[in-house]
Amino acid sequence: MTAPQLAGAVPATKRRRLGPRSTLTRSSGVGLGIAMIWFSLLVLIPLCAVIITAGEGGWGAFWTTITNGQTRAAIQLTVVAAAAVTVVNAVMGTLIAWVLVRDRFFGRAALEVLIDIPFALPTIVAGLVLLSLYGNDDGPLGINVANQPASVFLAYLFVTLPFVVRMVQPVLEEMERDVEEAAASLGASRLTTFRRIILPSLTPAITAGAALSFARGVSEYGSLVLLSGNLPFKTEVTSVRILGSIENDNVPAAAAVASVLLLISLVVIVALDVLQRKVAARG
């Protein structure tokens, strides 16, 4: 039997199980190996080291650390504030990106630059700016949220603003307007066009920006350390709690809290990925 006949004799289901053949050449394989080594050195090995350190004292010590009242309050404040900021950024970031791409107005170029200021400013400088504006009754705005839980939310908003905007903007710029015009000519309302045509295309970018926003929020330190006051059970976040454990020479406790944050971030990323797949499928 010839080779083509043998291939034809293999059931279709079996051929599907075999999957596509690898197209890696020798040089591509070397490049892949170097990339994986680099990724392991920068990400995988440090993450494994944190998890191993967190378990040094055993499960009992780990559980005692993460269920401690002060630690639990810090984790709750961090996750709730980061989640709330992520929702706000998903809406406002998409709106800002839409205005920057679809509208032409005076000052548009300046707004493009201003959007990236949270990326450019060192976080401690951002904290000083926020303290000057929102931490003094006699300040320019007359708003004082210093040492209040709202200060954490405000600091997270400041540093995470650009993520969704910069993720959604390129997708909007590449999106063809012909499909929207065709939908409008067929009688679709603006809301229907947005929900069935535009939103499914933007959802992957929105969820990617939201995931980055949440991850940045739960790990933020510099921008809120001055404004929040780091008050236990009130404004203390997990990054401050982790630093306190390290300063007290309790590295396993710091690693335990970091492991919980890592798990929460992974759950959020997976949930956002599932959400964007469902929205895209419905679209």
C-alpha positions as CSV (number, residue, x, y, z in Angstrom):
1,M,0.0,0.0,0.0
2,T,1.4,3.4,-1.0
3,A,1.9,6.3,1.5
4,P,-1.2,8.2,0.2
5,Q,-3.2,5.1,0.6
6,L,-2.0,4.6,4.1
7,A,-2.8,8.2,5.0
8,G,-6.3,7.7,3.5
9,A,-6.7,4.5,5.5
10,V,-6.3,6.4,8.8
11,P,-9.7,7.4,10.2
12,A,-10.5,11.1,10.1
13,T,-11.0,11.2,13.8
14,K,-7.5,9.8,14.4
15,R,-6.0,12.3,12.0
16,R,-7.7,15.2,13.9
17,R,-6.3,13.9,17.1
18,L,-2.8,14.0,15.7
19,G,-3.1,17.7,15.2
20,P,-1.0,20.0,13.0
21,R,2.6,19.1,12.5
22,S,5.2,21.3,14.0
23,T,6.7,23.9,11.6
24,L,9.7,24.7,13.9
25,T,13.0,24.8,12.1
26,R,16.3,24.2,13.8
27,S,17.0,27.9,14.1
28,S,13.4,28.6,15.3
29,G,13.8,25.8,17.9
30,V,17.0,27.4,19.2
31,G,15.1,30.8,19.4
32,L,12.3,29.1,21.3
33,G,14.7,27.5,23.7
34,I,16.4,30.8,24.4
35,A,13.1,32.6,24.9
36,M,11.9,29.9,27.3
37,I,15.1,30.1,29.3
38,W,14.8,33.9,29.5
39,F,11.1,33.7,30.5
40,S,11.9,31.1,33.2
41,L,14.7,33.2,34.7
42,L,12.6,36.3,34.8
43,V,9.1,34.8,35.7
44,L,8.8,31.1,36.3
45,I,11.7,30.5,38.7
46,P,11.0,33.6,40.8
47,L,7.3,32.6,41.1
48,C,8.2,29.1,42.1
49,A,10.7,30.5,44.7
50,V,7.9,32.7,46.2
51,I,5.5,29.7,46.5
52,I,8.2,27.5,48.0
53,T,9.1,30.2,50.5
54,A,5.5,30.6,51.4
55,G,5.3,27.0,52.4
56,E,8.5,26.9,54.5
57,G,6.6,27.0,57.7
58,G,4.0,24.5,56.7
59,W,0.3,24.7,56.0
60,G,-0.5,25.8,59.5
61,A,1.8,28.8,59.4
62,F,0.6,29.7,55.9
63,W,-3.0,29.6,56.9
64,T,-2.4,31.6,60.1
65,T,-0.7,34.3,58.1
66,I,-3.4,34.8,55.5
67,T,-6.3,34.6,58.0
68,N,-4.7,37.1,60.3
69,G,-7.2,39.9,60.8
70,Q,-4.8,42.7,59.7
71,T,-3.7,40.7,56.6
72,R,-7.3,39.8,55.7
73,A,-8.4,43.4,55.9
74,A,-5.5,44.4,53.7
75,I,-6.3,41.8,51.1
76,Q,-10.0,42.7,51.1
77,L,-9.3,46.4,50.6
78,T,-6.8,45.8,47.9
79,V,-8.9,43.4,45.9
80,V,-12.2,45.4,46.2
81,A,-10.5,48.6,45.3
82,A,-8.6,47.0,42.3
83,A,-11.8,45.4,41.1
84,A,-13.8,48.6,41.3
85,V,-11.1,50.5,39.5
86,T,-11.0,47.8,36.8
87,V,-14.7,48.3,36.2
88,V,-14.4,52.0,36.0
89,N,-11.4,51.8,33.7
90,A,-13.2,49.3,31.3
91,V,-16.0,51.9,30.8
92,M,-14.1,55.2,30.9
93,G,-11.0,53.8,29.1
94,T,-13.2,52.6,26.2
95,L,-15.0,56.0,26.1
96,I,-11.8,57.9,26.1
97,A,-10.3,55.7,23.4
98,W,-13.5,56.2,21.3
99,V,-13.3,60.0,21.6
100,L,-9.6,60.0,20.6
101,V,-10.1,57.8,17.6
102,R,-13.6,58.8,16.2
103,D,-13.6,62.5,17.0
104,R,-11.5,65.5,16.0
105,F,-11.3,68.5,18.3
106,F,-8.9,71.1,19.5
107,G,-6.4,69.8,22.1
108,R,-6.7,66.2,21.0
109,A,-2.9,65.9,20.6
110,A,-2.4,67.3,24.1
111,L,-4.9,64.8,25.5
112,E,-3.0,62.0,23.8
113,V,0.1,63.0,25.7
114,L,-1.7,63.5,29.0
115,I,-3.1,60.0,28.9
116,D,0.4,58.6,29.3
117,I,1.4,60.7,32.3
118,P,0.7,57.9,34.8
119,F,3.2,55.8,32.8
120,A,5.9,58.5,32.8
121,L,5.7,59.6,36.4
122,P,7.6,57.7,39.1
123,T,5.0,56.3,41.5
124,I,6.3,58.2,44.5
125,V,6.0,61.4,42.5
126,A,2.4,60.4,41.6
127,G,1.8,59.9,45.3
128,L,3.1,63.4,46.1
129,V,0.9,64.9,43.4
130,L,-2.2,63.1,44.7
131,L,-1.3,64.2,48.2
132,S,-1.0,67.8,47.1
133,L,-4.3,67.8,45.3
134,Y,-6.5,65.5,47.4
135,G,-4.8,65.4,50.8
136,N,-5.3,68.9,52.1
137,D,-8.5,70.9,52.9
138,D,-6.6,74.0,51.8
139,G,-5.5,72.5,48.5
140,P,-6.4,73.7,45.0
141,L,-9.5,71.4,44.8
142,G,-10.5,71.6,48.5
143,I,-10.8,67.8,48.6
144,N,-9.2,65.8,51.4
145,V,-9.3,62.0,51.3
146,A,-6.0,61.4,53.1
147,N,-6.0,58.4,55.4
148,Q,-9.4,57.3,54.0
149,P,-10.2,54.1,52.0
150,A,-11.1,56.4,49.1
151,S,-7.5,57.4,48.9
152,V,-6.6,53.8,47.8
153,F,-9.3,53.9,45.1
154,L,-8.1,57.3,43.9
155,A,-4.4,56.2,43.7
156,Y,-5.4,53.0,41.8
157,L,-7.4,55.1,39.3
158,F,-4.5,57.4,38.6
159,V,-1.9,54.7,37.9
160,T,-4.2,52.4,35.9
161,L,-5.9,54.9,33.6
162,P,-3.9,54.4,30.4
163,F,-4.1,50.6,30.3
164,V,-7.6,50.2,28.7
165,V,-7.2,53.3,26.6
166,R,-4.0,52.1,25.0
167,M,-5.3,48.6,24.4
168,V,-8.6,49.7,22.8
169,Q,-7.3,52.6,20.8
170,P,-5.3,50.6,18.2
171,V,-8.3,48.2,17.7
172,L,-10.6,51.1,17.0
173,E,-8.2,52.7,14.6
174,E,-8.0,49.5,12.6
175,M,-11.7,48.8,12.6
176,E,-13.5,49.2,9.3
177,R,-16.4,51.6,9.3
178,D,-18.1,49.9,6.3
179,V,-19.6,47.2,8.5
180,E,-21.2,49.8,10.8
181,E,-22.5,51.8,7.9
182,A,-24.0,48.6,6.3
183,A,-25.7,47.7,9.6
184,A,-27.1,51.2,9.8
185,S,-28.4,51.0,6.2
186,L,-30.2,47.7,7.2
187,G,-32.0,49.5,10.0
188,A,-29.9,48.6,13.0
189,S,-29.9,51.2,15.7
190,R,-26.7,52.6,17.1
191,L,-27.0,50.5,20.2
192,T,-27.5,47.3,18.2
193,T,-24.6,48.1,16.0
194,F,-22.4,48.7,19.0
195,R,-23.6,45.6,20.8
196,R,-23.5,43.2,17.9
197,I,-20.6,44.5,15.8
198,I,-18.3,46.9,17.7
199,L,-18.3,45.4,21.2
200,P,-17.3,41.9,20.2
201,S,-14.3,43.3,18.3
202,L,-13.3,45.5,21.2
203,T,-13.9,42.9,24.0
204,P,-10.5,41.2,23.7
205,A,-8.7,44.6,24.0
206,I,-11.0,45.7,26.8
207,T,-10.4,42.6,28.8
208,A,-6.7,42.7,28.2
209,G,-6.5,46.2,29.5
210,A,-8.8,45.4,32.4
211,A,-6.5,42.5,33.4
212,L,-3.4,44.7,33.3
213,S,-5.3,47.3,35.3
214,F,-6.3,44.9,38.0
215,A,-2.8,43.4,38.2
216,R,-1.2,46.9,38.5
217,G,-3.8,47.8,41.1
218,V,-3.2,44.9,43.5
219,S,0.6,45.5,43.3
220,E,0.7,49.3,43.6
221,Y,2.7,50.8,46.4
222,G,4.4,54.2,45.7
223,S,1.4,56.2,44.5
224,L,-0.7,55.5,47.6
225,V,1.8,55.2,50.4
226,L,1.7,59.0,51.1
227,L,-2.0,59.6,50.6
228,S,-3.4,56.6,52.4
229,G,-1.4,56.8,55.6
230,N,-1.0,52.9,55.7
231,L,-3.4,52.6,58.6
232,P,-4.0,49.0,59.7
233,F,-7.6,47.8,59.2
234,K,-8.4,51.0,57.3
235,T,-6.1,52.0,54.5
236,E,-3.3,49.4,54.7
237,V,-3.0,47.5,51.4
238,T,-1.2,44.2,50.7
239,S,1.9,45.7,49.2
240,V,2.4,47.6,52.5
241,R,1.7,44.5,54.5
242,I,4.2,42.5,52.5
243,L,6.9,45.2,53.0
244,G,6.2,45.2,56.7
245,S,6.7,41.5,56.9
246,I,10.0,41.7,55.1
247,E,11.1,44.5,57.4
248,N,10.3,42.3,60.4
249,D,12.4,39.5,58.9
250,N,9.4,37.4,58.2
251,V,9.9,36.5,54.6
252,P,7.6,33.4,54.6
253,A,4.7,35.6,55.7
254,A,5.4,38.0,52.9
255,A,5.6,35.2,50.4
256,A,2.3,33.8,51.7
257,V,0.5,37.0,51.1
258,A,2.2,37.4,47.7
259,S,1.0,33.8,46.8
260,V,-2.6,34.7,47.6
261,L,-2.4,37.8,45.4
262,L,-0.9,35.7,42.6
263,L,-3.8,33.3,42.9
264,I,-6.4,36.0,42.9
265,S,-4.8,37.7,39.9
266,L,-4.8,34.4,38.0
267,V,-8.5,33.8,38.8
268,V,-9.4,37.3,37.6
269,I,-7.4,36.9,34.4
270,V,-9.1,33.6,33.6
271,A,-12.5,35.0,34.4
272,L,-12.0,38.0,32.1
273,D,-10.8,35.6,29.3
274,V,-14.0,33.5,29.7
275,L,-16.1,36.7,29.7
276,Q,-14.5,38.0,26.5
277,R,-15.0,34.7,24.8
278,K,-18.7,34.6,25.7
279,V,-19.2,38.2,24.6
280,A,-17.4,37.6,21.3
281,A,-19.4,34.4,20.7
282,R,-22.7,36.2,21.3
283,G,-21.6,38.9,18.9
